[in-house]
């Protein structure tokens, strides 16, 4: 797969749950079908952090991919998030996602545990993981680059090392700042597709810095406007992009993701789901522990954000 093919928006969908904590597969299928049917969208990512991948069993992840595959429109890419604490486990998750119908993988860092975090800065250690994935899974991969503050961000040298692998075609650059995004994109955009990944106002600067596209969790809320924002910022009219960003995206970024400043302990997954509940798309904003669900105050803030963004015109929305 040529990395230059990856253009536009990949939207990371949520995983809705029932009251008993089990996955609402019917609600999930409707959610995926709606998002994936958005005009101009490039792909859908399931079981990423927005889909609460760390709380899902291997069997649930497999069923999520298979369910999404059944309702995906032709031509829209299905990306599956995978995570594990071991190399063998990561390969296993990649293979079952592939067999369930995934066309691409979003690979969360194997090094996101304290004893391994320092290895993110060691090109040979990082290369060993992705070389094995490249060889044994044989599926295009997007590398999930975490923010520096997590202590689990790959060094630029590590990213450059794995960018030489055939199946490493993209990087989800969740770098927080446009400056750090620019550093990665400047170094690697001729080898991989460096996707902007920020649910905060830094996104616009990233998109305008020669970005090929974006991979966003917040984009399940008002998906068409997010597709339009990414398109205008990357290949269209920067003035239109600024207008969409300021009038539509910013109110949602503030209300749902709190500009990624972690002002409260409330789960962004729950806040994202709550916006979909208020829009009448899913039934519940419940998230699996230890994540914390939305409070009434946060529900009110999300309602106001939806109104400011033009998605909710009155205070009589479904479920309020």
C-alpha positions in Angstrom: 0.0 0.0 0.0 1.4 3.4 -1.0 1.3 5.8 2.0 0.3 8.6 -0.3 -3.1 6.9 -0.7 -4.0 7.9 2.9 -5.7 11.2 2.6 -8.5 13.0 4.5 -10.3 12.0 7.7 -10.2 8.7 9.5 -12.8 8.9 12.2 -12.3 6.9 15.4 -15.7 5.5 16.5 -16.9 4.8 20.0 -18.0 1.4 21.5 -21.5 1.8 23.0 -22.5 -0.4 26.0 -25.7 -1.7 27.4 -26.9 -1.1 30.9 -25.3 -4.5 32.0 -21.9 -3.5 30.6 -22.0 -5.7 27.5 -21.4 -4.2 24.1 -24.4 -2.9 22.2 -23.4 -4.4 18.9 -26.6 -3.2 17.2 -26.1 0.3 18.3 -22.4 0.0 17.3 -23.4 -1.1 13.8 -25.7 1.8 13.4 -23.0 4.2 14.7 -20.4 2.9 12.3 -22.7 2.9 9.3 -23.6 6.5 9.9 -20.1 7.7 10.4 -18.7 5.6 7.5 -21.4 6.9 5.1 -20.2 10.5 5.5 -19.4 12.1 2.2 -15.6 12.3 1.6 -14.5 10.3 4.6 -11.4 8.1 4.1 -11.7 5.6 6.8 -13.1 4.4 10.2 -11.0 3.3 13.1 -12.6 0.9 15.6 -11.3 -0.3 19.0 -8.9 2.6 19.4 -8.7 4.7 22.6 -11.9 6.4 21.6 -13.4 2.9 21.4 -12.1 1.9 24.9 -9.8 -0.7 23.5 -8.0 -1.4 26.8 -11.3 -2.5 28.4 -12.2 -4.9 25.6 -11.4 -8.6 25.5 -9.7 -10.1 22.5 -13.0 -11.7 21.5 -14.9 -8.4 21.8 -12.3 -6.7 19.6 -12.7 -9.4 17.0 -16.5 -9.1 17.0 -16.2 -5.3 16.8 -14.1 -5.5 13.6 -16.4 -8.2 12.1 -19.5 -6.1 12.9 -18.0 -3.0 11.4 -17.0 -4.8 8.3 -20.5 -5.9 7.6 -21.9 -2.3 7.4 -18.9 -0.5 5.9 -19.6 1.2 2.6 -17.4 0.1 -0.3 -14.2 2.2 -0.6 -14.1 3.3 3.0 -11.1 1.8 4.9 -11.6 -0.2 8.1 -8.8 0.4 10.6 -8.5 -1.7 13.7 -6.8 -0.6 16.9 -4.7 -3.2 18.6 -2.9 -3.3 21.9 -0.9 -5.8 24.0 1.7 -6.1 26.6 3.8 -8.6 24.7 5.2 -9.0 21.1 3.4 -12.3 20.7 0.2 -10.8 21.9 0.5 -7.9 19.5 1.0 -10.2 16.6 -2.0 -12.3 17.8 -4.2 -9.2 18.0 -3.1 -8.1 14.5 -3.8 -11.5 13.0 -7.3 -11.8 14.5 -8.2 -8.2 13.4 -6.9 -9.0 9.9 -9.0 -12.3 9.8 -12.1 -10.4 11.0 -11.8 -7.9 8.1 -9.5 -5.1 9.1 -7.7 -3.5 6.1 -5.2 -1.6 8.3 -4.0 -1.6 11.9 -3.6 1.3 14.4 -0.8 -0.1 16.6 -0.8 1.2 20.2 2.6 1.2 21.8 3.8 -2.1 23.2 6.0 0.1 25.5 3.2 1.7 27.4 4.2 0.1 30.7 6.8 1.5 33.1 9.7 -1.0 32.6 9.6 -0.6 28.8 8.9 3.1 28.3 12.5 4.1 27.9 12.7 1.7 25.0 10.6 4.1 22.9 13.8 6.1 22.4 15.7 3.1 21.2 15.4 2.6 17.4 16.4 -1.0 17.4 13.9 -2.0 20.1 11.1 -0.3 18.3 12.2 -1.7 15.0 12.2 -5.2 16.4 8.5 -4.9 17.3 7.3 -3.5 14.0 9.6 -5.7 11.9 7.9 -8.7 13.4 4.5 -7.2 12.9 5.5 -6.3 9.3 6.6 -9.9 8.6 4.1 -12.0 10.5 0.8 -10.0 10.2 1.4 -8.6 6.7 -1.1 -5.7 6.9 -0.6 -1.9 6.5 0.0 -0.2 9.9 -0.5 3.2 11.4 1.9 3.8 14.3 0.2 5.5 17.3 2.6 8.3 18.4 1.7 9.4 22.0 2.2 12.9 23.4 5.6 13.6 25.0 4.1 14.0 28.4 3.0 10.3 28.5 6.6 9.2 28.7 5.8 6.8 25.9 6.4 8.8 22.8 8.7 7.3 20.1 11.9 9.3 19.4 12.2 10.8 16.0 15.1 8.4 15.4 12.8 5.4 16.3 10.1 6.6 13.9 12.6 7.1 11.1 13.9 3.6 11.7 10.5 1.9 11.4 9.4 4.1 8.5 11.6 2.0 6.3 9.4 -1.1 6.8 7.0 -1.9 4.0 3.8 -2.1 6.0 4.4 1.0 8.1 2.3 3.5 6.1 1.2 6.1 8.6 1.7 7.8 11.9 -1.1 9.0 14.2 0.8 12.0 15.5 -1.1 12.8 18.8 1.6 15.3 19.6 -0.5 18.0 21.3 1.6 20.9 19.8 1.8 21.9 16.2 5.5 22.3 16.6 6.1 18.7 17.5 3.8 17.6 14.7 5.8 19.7 12.2 9.0 18.1 13.3 7.7 14.6 12.6 5.9 15.6 9.4 9.0 17.4 8.0 11.2 14.4 8.6 8.9 11.6 7.4 6.2 12.8 5.0 8.0 11.4 2.0 7.9 7.9 3.6 4.7 7.7 5.6 1.4 9.6 6.0 1.7 11.7 9.2 -1.9 12.2 10.3 -2.8 15.1 12.6 -4.4 13.8 15.8 -5.4 16.4 18.2 -8.9 17.1 19.7 -7.8 20.7 20.6 -7.3 24.0 18.8 -3.7 22.9 17.9 -5.3 20.8 15.2 -5.7 23.6 12.7 -2.0 24.4 12.8 -1.1 20.8 12.2 -3.5 20.5 9.3 -2.1 23.6 7.7 1.4 22.3 8.0 1.3 20.0 4.9 -0.8 17.3 6.7 -2.3 14.6 4.4 -5.2 14.1 6.8 -6.3 13.4 10.4 -7.3 10.6 12.7 -9.7 12.0 15.3 -12.0 10.6 18.0 -14.0 13.8 18.3 -15.0 13.6 14.6 -17.8 11.1 15.3 -19.8 14.2 16.5 -20.9 16.1 13.4 -18.7 14.0 11.1 -19.4 15.9 7.9 -18.1 19.1 9.2 -14.9 17.4 10.4 -14.4 15.9 6.9 -14.9 19.4 5.4 -12.5 20.9 7.9 -9.7 18.4 7.1 -10.3 18.8 3.3 -10.3 22.6 3.3 -7.2 22.8 5.5 -5.2 20.3 3.6 -6.2 20.8 -0.1 -8.8 23.6 -0.2 -9.4 27.1 1.2 -7.6 27.9 4.4 -10.1 30.7 5.1 -13.0 28.2 5.0 -11.0 25.9 7.2 -10.5 28.6 9.8 -14.2 29.4 9.7 -15.2 25.7 10.3 -12.6 25.4 13.0 -13.5 28.5 15.0 -17.3 28.2 14.6 -17.8 24.5 14.7 -14.8 22.6 16.0 -13.6 24.8 18.8 -16.9 24.7 20.8 -16.9 20.9 20.6 -13.2 20.6 21.5 -13.8 22.7 24.6 -17.0 21.0 25.7 -16.1 17.4 25.0 -12.3 17.2 25.3 -11.6 20.2 27.4 -8.9 21.2 24.9 -7.1 18.0 26.1 -6.0 19.9 29.3 -7.6 17.2 31.6 -9.4 19.8 33.7 -11.5 17.1 35.2 -11.2 13.3 35.8 -14.2 12.6 33.6 -13.5 10.2 30.7 -13.3 11.8 27.3 -14.9 8.6 25.9 -17.9 9.2 28.1 -18.1 12.9 27.1 -17.8 11.9 23.4 -20.6 9.3 23.9 -22.7 11.8 25.8 -22.7 14.1 22.8 -23.9 11.2 20.7 -26.6 10.5 23.2 -27.8 14.1 23.1 -27.9 13.9 19.3 -30.0 10.7 19.6 -27.5 8.4 18.0 -26.7 6.0 20.9 -28.5 5.1 24.1 -25.9 5.5 26.8 -22.6 7.4 27.7 -21.6 4.6 30.1 -18.0 3.6 30.1 -16.3 0.6 31.7 -14.4 1.2 35.0 -12.0 2.5 36.0 -13.0 5.3 33.7 -15.4 7.9 35.2 -18.7 8.8 33.5 -20.1 12.3 32.8 -21.7 14.4 35.5 -24.8 16.5 35.1 -22.6 19.6 34.9 -20.6 18.1 32.1 -23.8 17.1 30.3 -24.9 20.7 30.4 -21.5 21.9 29.1 -21.7 19.4 26.2 -25.3 20.5 25.4 -24.1 24.1 25.2 -21.1 23.1 23.0 -23.4 21.2 20.6 -25.7 24.3 20.4 -22.7 26.6 19.7 -21.5 24.2 17.0 -24.9 24.3 15.4 -25.6 20.6 15.9 -28.3 21.0 18.6 -30.6 23.8 18.0 -32.9 23.6 21.0 -32.9 22.4 24.6 -35.4 19.7 23.8 -32.9 17.2 22.3 -33.6 13.4 22.6 -32.8 12.0 26.1 -32.6 15.4 28.0 
